Amino acid sequence: MGYLAPLLTPLLVAFGSALVLTPLCRRVALRLGMLDRPGGKKIHARPIPLLGGPAIALAHAAGVLAAGPVDQVSGTILVAGGLILLLGIHDDIDPHAEGVRWWLRLVFQGFLAVFVIYPGITLGFLRTPWLSLPVTFLWIVGITNAFNLLDNMNGLSAGVAAIAGGTFAVLALRYVDVGPEQFPTARAAAALAGACLGFLPHNFRSRIFMGDAGSLFIGFTLACLAALGSWKSPTVPTSVIIPLLVLAYPIFDTTLVVILRLRRGQSPFVGGRDHSSHRLVNLGLGRVEAVLLIYLFSLSHALTALLVSSVTLRLSLLALAGSASVLFIFGMVLRKAPAWRSGPAEEPNHGQKTG
C-alpha cells in the first residue's frame, strides 16, 4: 500500500482547505442573500446558504496545485471546471428563478466538453476517433447532469463523489506505469475526494448546500477524470466497465428517474421528488439512513471495480453480473415506492433541491 503515499498531499490539502473555505463561503452567501428558501419542490424547512460549490472547487484546485506542477490537460480540466462552476453560480443566485434554460445549459456543457476533449481527453479504449470523440462528449455531458440530479439530499452527491474520486485515485496510481496520464488523474481524483470529504461535515448539518455550482463541478470533473485515466484490466471489455462501475449509482438514479418520468408522460428535465433517495425515505428509512445505504451501494460497486481491474475475464463477468443484478432488483423495488409527497414541515436534512 506504500504506492498510495503520493495521494496523501492532494487529499489532505483539499480536505483541510474545504474545512476552512466552506464556512467562509457560507458567510458570503448569507451576506449576499444567496439562500435556498423553502417552497415549491423544495423539501427543506428553512433557508439554507448556498455557495458550497465554490468551496469544493477551490479546495480541489488547492489540492491539485499542492501536489506539484500541473500539465496542460490537468490545467484544461481546472479551467473548464471553473467555467461550469460559474454556470452553476448563475443559477444559485436565485434558486427559485427559472435560471438558464435547460437546452442552453446543455449547449454550454457541450462547449466545455469539446474544450477538454481538444487537448486529448478521450476514452482510450475506443481506438477510432469517429467513435471515441462523440462517446466521450456524451459521457461528459451525461455524468455532469447525473450528479446535478443526484444533489437532492444532504451529503448524497458529495459522499458518492468522494467514493468515486478515491476509487479513481487508487486505480490510476496502482497502474501508474501504464501512461503519463495516470499520475495527474490520481492526483486530481484524490484532491476531489478530499474536497468533498471536507465539505460533508457542514453539509450534513444543513449549514450549507453545494448548489448547482457544486454538483455540476463535481460531475464534470469526475467525468473528465474517468475519460482521462487508463483503467488497466486483463481484457478491454472489463476496462470499459470500470468507470461505469465506479459511477454506477449516479447513472442508475438518473436512468430510473428518466424512465419513470417518461412513462408518466412527464419531462425528465423538470424537477421532482421522485429520486431513489426520496423513494427510500417513503419506504420507511430515515433520511440519513437512505444516504448511508446509497453510500454502501456506491462503495460496493467501487470495490467491484477494484476487483475487476485485476482478475480474469470469467471472474470479472461474474462480478459484473452480480452488480447489475443487485441494481436491477433495487430498481424494481424502488419503482413501486411512491415519490416524496410530504410537505417541508420538518427540519432540513436534504440537499439543495430536487432534480
C-alpha positions, 0 to 999 in steps of 0.5 A: 500500500506504500504506492498510495503515499503520493495521494496523501498531499492532494487529499489532505490539502483539499480536505483541510482547505474545504474545512476552512473555505466552506464556512467562509463561503457560507458567510458570503452567501448569507451576506449576499442573500444567496439562500435556498428558501423553502417552497415549491419542490423544495423539501427543506424547512428553512433557508439554507446558504448556498455557495458550497460549490465554490468551496469544493472547487477551490479546495480541489484546485488547492489540492491539485496545485499542492501536489506539484506542477500541473500539465496542460490537460490537468490545467484544461480540466481546472479551467473548464471546471471553473467555467461550469462552476460559474454556470452553476453560480448563475443559477444559485443566485436565485434558486427559485428563478427559472435560471438558464434554460435547460437546452442552453445549459446543455449547449454550454456543457457541450462547449466545455466538453469539446474544450477538454476533449481538444487537448486529448481527453478521450476514452482510450479504449475506443481506438477510432476517433469517429467513435471515441470523440462523440462517446466521450462528449456524451459521457461528459455531458451525461455524468455532469447532469447525473450528479446535478440530479443526484444533489437532492439530499444532504451529503448524497452527491458529495459522499458518492463523489468522494467514493468515486474520486478515491476509487479513481485515485487508487486505480490510476496510481496502482497502474501508474506505469501504464501512461503519463496520464495516470499520475495527474488523474490520481492526483486530481481524483484524490484532491476531489475526494478530499474536497468533498470529504471536507465539505460533508461535515457542514453539509450534513448539518444543513449549514450549507448546500453545494448548489448547482455550482457544486454538483455540476463541478463535481460531475464534470470533473469526475467525468473528465477524470474517468475519460482521462485515466487508463483503467488497466484490466486483463481484457478491454471489455472489463476496462470499459466497465470500470468507470461505469462501475465506479459511477454506477449509482449516479447513472442508475438514479438518473436512468430510473428517474428518466424512465419513470418520468417518461412513462408518466408522460412527464419531462425528465428535465423538470424537477421532482421528488421522485429520486431513489433517495426520496423513494427510500425515505417513503419506504420507511428509512430515515433520511440519513439512513437512505444516504448511508445505504446509497453510500454502501451501494456506491462503495460496493460497486467501487470495490467491484471495480477494484476487483475487476481491474485485476482478475480474469475475464470469467471472474470479472463477468461474474462480478459484473453480473452480480452488480447489475443484478443487485441494481436491477432488483433495487430498481424494481423495488424502488419503482413501486415506492411512491415519490416524496409527497410530504410537505417541508414541515420538518427540519432540513436534512436534504440537499439543495433541491430536487432534480 
